[in-house]
Every structure is written in structure tokens, then in C-alpha cells.
Amino acid sequence: MNVLMLVSNPFTNDPRVYAEARSLIRAGHSVTVIARDWTGENPRQNWDGIEVIRLTSLLPPRPGLTALPASYTALKHWQHKACREAVNLSRLTPLDVVHCHDIDTISVGNKLKRRLRASLVYDAHEIYGYMMMGSLHHWPWPTIGKMILWQEKRLLVHIDQLVTVNESAQEYFAKVTRKPVSVVMNCKPLQRAEYEPPPTNRSFTVLYIGSLGATRGINMLVDAASPLTGVQCVIGGTGDPAYVRVLQQKCQTAPNVQFIGKVPFDEVIPRTKEADAVFCMFDPGEMNNVVGSPNKLFEAMACGRPIICTRGIYSGNLTDREETGLTAGYNRESLTQVLAKLRDDPQLREKLGRNALRAAMTKYNWQKQEETLLDVYRTIRRS
């Protein structure tokens, strides 16, 4: 089948979209991704068989409430361009499936379904309304989040299949739509069949590579690790420029914290293998964090490395259930205790790492998730 994916980011570092597209290509489908290029600096390319078309849509000049109208206008402009590009593509080769990633592409998918008679897949990476409600707790953000939840429910009437990231999200979507809901987790391909220990010729090293933001506990990690001897932290990723500048300055004042900035897509797993533990603590005060399943969970498993998660949320509960790491309360004192415990007990680190690799081999690997994704597409083909 000829598949079009829509994603409202530049698609330069989106592992879920990449993994799904590559799986579909290996199964004999053709995949084109129309992405939203915020800067105009990322060209059209063929990325491992994925045709990537990036359409420019500049972000508003300033963040916050005053930028909402400009942000909305920029998104609508990109959506119009994406719809027009998709129609032009279909004239060359008819589209069989439009696969929309997150709510900011689903309105384009609905238009294309009606116009091109293509099947429509909605891929919910998260519960987007929950994320907006948690961005800022003062008005109007909670109201905007509720409006998004309502809009999403209305748009789901037109889809054919829904794919989401874990059982918690599946349970939520099953309550708001009668369409089939499948779980495709953000698991990673198996990296090794046997446990391999990390390097032993340096300090106990904790790694975080991912989105950089205030709800990720990164400042708390710097504060907890700074006074600990024998602990090294490596922090990388991208985020809001103002937040990243402050974080980078904070890291520079801590002698045992290294800030490495943006990490290329293909370097995340190799760096994870070099670490002793992976950090993945999210603020439990935000509902999206409570039900989310971050990539870090599965990167750590695939590499056989223990993970540090927030106690009592989905990622922490999975970690405790599978015994693949340690959980802590979302505060500096609790995190400090966990860091010291892992630092001082290499046997515990190895036990948790072996458990993590075993979990990846038996349950949480991309090969198993790929089968679910392909089953969704087999259902579409039969319909």
C-alpha cells in the first residue's frame, strides 16, 4: 500500500515515526512523510527508504499567551500546504492510507480521507489535551486542554484505526471512541542477546538524552548529583531555548555534570550502552506524565541498563513490576538516595540491567510492536 504519514515536527529526531515507517517499508509498503519544518533549514530527503517532504512553517516570534494567535495561524498555514502537497502526490500514485501522528495533523487526515477515499490511521503519541493542561496550570491553559480533548473526540468519529503507546492511553481512548484501538509501544530493536556490562574505568555514570523541559526533573538531577562523589551525569537533548540556556549554565557550575546538547538520532543507543543507569523522572503533577511511557524506558531495556523513574506513575509502575530499575519520589532527597544506592552497589546495577535486557527480549522490543502495527495495516487491506 501507498502510505502517507503526517507529522507536525521536522522529522529529524522522532524515533516512533521513523520506526513505524521503516517497519512498513520492510513489509512491502511505500511510505512518504510530510513534516513541518519550523526553520526552513531541513531539506527534502530520502531517509533509509522514507521519502521525507518538509514544508516550512515558521514559529511565532515569542512564546506564551500573546503568541497563541500567531502559533495557530502558522499551524493552519502548514496544514493547508500539507493537504495540497498530499493531493499532488496522490495524482502521481493514489494514496491508500493516511497515517496521522497526533492531533495537530488529524484535520488534514480527515480532509484527505474524504477527498482521496483513503483509509485513516490516528497515531496518538500521548493524550494531547492532558499535555496542554499541564503546560501551565493557570488560565487559559486548562481550558485549552479541555477544548483539545473535546475536539479530538469529535475528530475520532472519522478515523478507521487508532494506534497509541500503552495500556493507559488505550483505556482512555476506548472510552471516547468505538474505533479499534491498538497499542504499539515505543520499544527499541533488540541490541544484544547477552548482558554486557558498561565500562568500569570511570565513575558511576547516569545518562539523560531527550526533551529538555521543566517537568522532566533535570534540574533536580543536577541538584541531587552535584554533591555526590563518584557520580557523573551526562545530559543531552533539545527544548525551549530559554530553558536550555539556563540548564546549560547550571550544568557548568556542577563539576560532575556534562551538558552535551543535541544528540544525533543514531547516537542515543550507543551512549546508553556506555552509561551505568538511565534517568527518566517526570513530574507526577501533570496527568500526561502519569499515563505516558517515555522512550527512555525502552532504550534502557534494550541496552540492559537500569533506569531511575518516578514512583507511582505508569513508567515507575512498569519499572517496579519488571524490576528493571529503581523508583524515587519526585524530590531531591529521594533521588539522592537512589543515586547513592546504585553508585554503591554494582551487583544491584547488574541485576537490574539483566532484568531490563530480559524484559526487552521477552516483551518490550520493537519486533513484537512491529507485528501489532502490521496487523493494523492487514486489517485496513481487508476492509
Summary of the structure (lengths in Angstrom):
residues: 383
radius of gyration: 21.0
end to end distance: 13.0
largest distance: 63.1
contacts: 1287
relative contact order: 0.11
helix: 50%
strand: 20%
